[in-house]
Amino acid sequence: MHPRAVSPHLAVTHALELTHTLMAEQGFLGKEIDDWKAECRRRHVQWFQLAEDVNAFGMDALEALSVHNRLINEVLLAALYLRTLHTFQATVLLAERGMLTQGRMLVRSMLDAIFPLVAIAKDENFAKEYAESHKVQQLRFLKNAQNLGPPLLDRRLKDPETKRLFDELNREIKGKRLKEFQTKELAQKAGLENWYLTVYAIHCGTVHSRAGDLEEYLVLNDKNEIKELATGPTDSGLKELVMAAIQTMLMGIEHVDSLCKLELLTCVGKLQVRLDTLVQAELIQQQSDP
């Protein structure tokens, strides 16, 4: 689904007109945001209803998980699924408050969990390799801390126990040829490289505060001059955000099917049809708008 073919500045300004005076004192922590949230939910009722239904089913799947604590693939699947579910819930909370930039950051975090989740679901032997990659990260942190650590870490880094850990990690990493997996590699193992190159890449711009992504904080006049800062909530782009979050959550539910006794795939399919219907209706609406 693509944004409407209108100036993003006009879209942001329109959303601000509803709330500009409400954000002066406490911003998003003020009580006034509750009224805006109610209106936002009213305007986008079908999207929030679907998000709530996906969440409810996601919670049912969580309750139905059957995990053997000595099977590393099952433990990792459950932990990654729980992170995805909680981050999905946080994304919806931000979306209804008009904090879409922060919501997009969380969609990227959902994908950071989904890539290894799907990879492990497809190949349970990958679970141990993925778990042990943490040791490479530990060693890198120790090396960085030794070179750049603040004074408070000096005593800890010189501790004999720390030196022992450093040596053990070095030996194990070299002996087992352990490696740290980059996000793109995890996406490839999951068969989701297209998501990495599109949805994930787009949301990375938000996380890293790239220059082009900061434009949303500016309101421009008809001469393309900066008129003011966009300080309030907005629902411009809300549907795209909720769509990405729902689709990612559905992938998570689908790939913990092996740990549940519920008929997950059938229910996921029905929710997917509802999502596709909303997306199609939105595309038709965009095409009909002048």
BADRENTI-718416 format. One line per 4 residues: number of its first residue (from 1); for each residue x, y, z of C-alpha. Coordinates in Angstrom, 3 decimals, padded with zeros to 6 digits. Layout:
NUM = X/Y/Z | ...
! end
This chain:
1 = 000.000/000.000/000.000 | 001.388/003.388/-000.972 | 000.738/006.851/000.509 | -001.661/009.106/-001.276
5 = -000.127/011.111/-004.088 | -000.318/014.424/-002.236 | 002.296/016.621/-000.615 | 003.410/015.141/002.728
9 = 003.569/018.691/004.034 | -000.150/019.189/003.402 | -000.945/015.890/005.089 | 001.040/016.792/008.201
13 = -000.416/020.294/008.352 | -003.953/018.918/008.104 | -003.364/016.596/011.023 | -001.792/019.389/013.048
17 = -004.800/021.661/012.620 | -006.773/019.319/014.827 | -004.345/019.330/017.718 | -001.812/022.144/017.477
21 = -003.000/023.969/020.590 | -003.285/020.778/022.629 | 000.407/019.947/022.725 | 001.890/023.148/024.132
25 = 002.440/022.171/027.775 | 002.919/018.417/028.247 | 003.146/017.176/024.667 | 002.223/013.524/024.323
29 = 002.175/013.132/028.105 | -000.712/015.563/028.484 | -004.272/014.444/029.155 | -005.447/016.139/025.957
33 = -004.008/013.300/023.909 | -006.822/011.056/025.194 | -009.382/013.030/023.186 | -007.217/012.848/020.104
37 = -006.766/009.102/020.596 | -010.530/008.567/020.735 | -011.036/010.559/017.538 | -008.183/008.724/015.817
41 = -009.711/005.363/016.686 | -013.080/006.542/015.412 | -011.619/007.663/012.090 | -009.706/004.418/011.587
45 = -012.027/002.020/013.378 | -011.603/-000.921/010.969 | -007.813/-000.849/011.198 | -007.766/-000.717/014.976
49 = -010.423/-003.425/015.212 | -008.337/-005.720/013.054 | -005.239/-004.907/015.119 | -007.125/-005.796/018.295
53 = -008.378/-009.063/016.795 | -004.853/-009.986/015.680 | -003.589/-009.172/019.162 | -006.292/-011.259/020.825
57 = -005.421/-014.224/018.628 | -001.740/-013.605/019.272 | -002.397/-013.778/023.011 | -004.334/-017.032/022.541
61 = -001.363/-018.457/020.661 | 000.950/-017.345/023.460 | -001.155/-019.133/026.062 | -001.158/-022.260/023.902
65 = 002.616/-022.455/023.449 | 004.110/-025.745/024.591 | 007.843/-025.286/025.109 | 010.368/-027.878/026.278
69 = 012.997/-026.025/028.266 | 015.858/-028.179/026.987 | 015.051/-027.702/023.309 | 016.864/-024.526/022.323
73 = 014.861/-024.069/019.125 | 011.576/-024.051/021.050 | 012.907/-021.704/023.729 | 014.179/-019.254/021.124
77 = 010.967/-019.412/019.105 | 008.902/-018.660/022.197 | 011.150/-015.789/023.303 | 011.267/-014.218/019.845
81 = 007.508/-014.600/019.486 | 006.898/-012.902/022.840 | 009.135/-009.994/021.847 | 007.267/-009.652/018.553
85 = 003.882/-009.711/020.284 | 004.805/-007.134/022.916 | 006.352/-004.841/020.309 | 003.220/-005.149/018.187
89 = 001.116/-004.049/021.154 | 003.440/-001.097/021.755 | 003.166/-000.117/018.078 | -000.634/000.019/018.288
93 = -000.426/002.130/021.460 | 001.797/004.626/019.652 | -000.316/004.605/016.495 | -003.514/005.545/018.302
97 = -001.690/008.469/019.932 | -000.422/009.793/016.630 | 003.214/008.956/017.388 | 003.801/007.368/014.014
101 = 007.540/008.016/013.830 | 008.080/006.073/017.032 | 005.672/003.422/015.773 | 007.769/002.919/012.648
105 = 010.825/002.428/014.846 | 009.006/-000.412/016.571 | 007.977/-002.064/013.310 | 011.666/-002.302/012.489
109 = 012.202/-003.884/015.945 | 009.457/-006.395/015.190 | 011.288/-007.407/012.023 | 014.545/-007.759/013.970
113 = 012.770/-010.489/015.933 | 010.812/-011.958/013.020 | 013.840/-012.701/010.827 | 015.505/-015.129/013.293
117 = 012.102/-016.456/014.403 | 011.161/-017.524/010.883 | 014.692/-018.785/010.177 | 014.605/-021.052/013.242
121 = 011.054/-022.205/012.470 | 012.241/-023.301/009.021 | 015.465/-024.911/010.239 | 015.603/-025.955/013.897
125 = 019.302/-026.786/013.553 | 019.999/-023.086/013.069 | 018.803/-022.366/016.623 | 022.028/-023.393/018.356
129 = 024.166/-021.496/015.865 | 022.060/-018.388/016.385 | 022.168/-018.701/020.184 | 025.946/-019.096/020.249
133 = 026.420/-016.039/018.032 | 025.772/-014.046/021.202 | 029.248/-015.015/022.375 | 030.753/-013.082/019.457
137 = 028.797/-010.038/020.567 | 030.007/-010.511/024.158 | 033.626/-010.646/023.067 | 033.260/-007.559/020.899
141 = 031.767/-005.651/023.838 | 034.640/-006.675/026.101 | 037.193/-005.564/023.524 | 035.443/-002.230/023.024
145 = 035.102/-001.711/026.766 | 038.807/-002.381/027.267 | 039.690/000.231/024.679 | 037.050/002.844/025.439
149 = 035.518/001.876/028.779 | 034.660/004.685/031.201 | 036.431/004.859/034.587 | 033.585/003.059/036.331
153 = 034.343/-000.051/034.250 | 038.099/-000.046/034.792 | 038.069/-002.138/037.962 | 035.534/-004.582/036.538
157 = 037.545/-005.048/033.330 | 040.733/-005.768/035.261 | 038.990/-008.348/037.423 | 040.432/-011.905/037.043
161 = 036.954/-013.245/036.315 | 036.604/-010.865/033.389 | 040.004/-011.916/032.056 | 038.941/-015.571/032.332
165 = 035.703/-014.859/030.419 | 037.662/-013.005/027.745 | 040.000/-015.974/027.223 | 037.159/-018.523/027.233
169 = 035.175/-016.589/024.637 | 038.236/-016.262/022.448 | 038.930/-019.995/022.564 | 035.332/-021.042/021.994
173 = 034.739/-018.654/019.116 | 037.909/-019.790/017.353 | 037.371/-023.462/018.149 | 033.747/-023.570/016.969
177 = 034.217/-020.910/014.314 | 031.290/-018.964/015.706 | 030.058/-015.926/013.836 | 027.741/-013.006/014.379
181 = 024.786/-012.889/012.008 | 023.959/-009.647/010.265 | 020.306/-008.705/009.801 | 020.393/-009.263/006.042
185 = 021.757/-012.773/006.524 | 019.003/-013.604/009.022 | 016.412/-012.308/006.576 | 017.883/-014.469/003.829
189 = 017.794/-017.567/006.044 | 014.146/-016.776/006.771 | 013.346/-016.370/003.072 | 012.397/-012.755/003.760
193 = 015.110/-010.844/001.929 | 012.438/-008.897/000.039 | 011.131/-007.625/003.391 | 014.663/-006.668/004.407
197 = 015.216/-004.709/001.190 | 011.872/-002.893/001.375 | 009.945/-002.644/004.639 | 012.985/-003.032/006.897
201 = 015.122/-000.628/004.863 | 012.411/002.040/004.922 | 012.031/001.821/008.681 | 015.801/001.917/009.218
205 = 015.754/005.525/008.018 | 013.452/006.399/010.888 | 015.522/004.584/013.503 | 018.767/006.222/012.422
209 = 017.275/009.731/012.050 | 018.467/010.096/008.477 | 018.165/013.592/007.060 | 015.370/012.771/004.642
213 = 013.322/011.224/007.408 | 013.440/014.375/009.529 | 011.362/016.354/007.047 | 008.195/015.185/008.745
217 = 008.968/017.523/011.652 | 008.687/020.586/009.396 | 005.573/022.400/008.192 | 006.223/024.300/004.961
221 = 004.311/027.116/003.306 | 003.358/027.321/-000.373 | 006.840/028.659/-001.153 | 008.434/025.571/000.375
225 = 009.745/027.636/003.281 | 009.734/026.356/006.830 | 006.677/027.738/008.577 | 006.815/025.910/011.892
229 = 007.754/022.653/013.577 | 005.267/019.793/013.555 | 004.974/019.216/017.293 | 001.694/017.336/017.575
233 = 000.230/013.923/016.730 | -000.665/012.915/013.200 | -002.605/010.158/011.498 | -000.925/010.707/008.136
237 = 000.535/007.324/007.288 | -001.272/005.524/010.108 | -002.800/002.889/007.854 | 000.574/002.024/006.348
241 = 002.061/001.698/009.831 | -000.723/-000.512/011.192 | -000.702/-002.615/008.038 | 003.036/-003.323/008.363
245 = 002.678/-004.150/012.062 | -000.271/-006.496/011.482 | 001.428/-008.282/008.593 | 004.579/-008.795/010.648
249 = 002.582/-010.075/013.620 | 000.727/-012.545/011.427 | 004.064/-013.932/010.230 | 005.073/-014.425/013.834
253 = 001.886/-016.286/014.715 | 002.139/-018.452/011.605 | 005.658/-019.611/012.423 | 005.029/-020.683/016.020
257 = 002.410/-023.097/014.742 | 004.675/-026.040/015.572 | 004.614/-025.114/019.279 | 000.827/-024.797/019.569
261 = -002.149/-027.080/019.619 | -004.401/-024.430/018.106 | -005.385/-024.319/014.449 | -003.192/-021.282/013.896
265 = -002.820/-021.416/010.142 | -006.566/-021.431/009.498 | -007.125/-018.416/011.744 | -004.097/-016.590/010.351
269 = -005.537/-017.083/006.887 | -008.850/-015.485/007.878 | -007.088/-012.504/009.453 | -004.918/-012.187/006.354
273 = -008.016/-012.001/004.167 | -009.382/-009.178/006.335 | -006.086/-007.308/006.050 | -005.949/-007.776/002.277
277 = -009.524/-006.507/002.012 | -008.694/-003.332/003.945 | -005.586/-002.737/001.850 | -007.510/-003.205/-001.381
281 = -010.246/-000.827/-000.237 | -007.603/001.774/000.636 | -005.975/001.464/-002.781 | -009.340/001.942/-004.493
285 = -010.008/005.000/-002.314 | -006.634/006.514/-003.180 | -007.215/005.981/-006.890 | -010.630/007.657/-006.714
289 = -009.371/010.710/-004.821 | -008.459/013.711/-006.972
! end
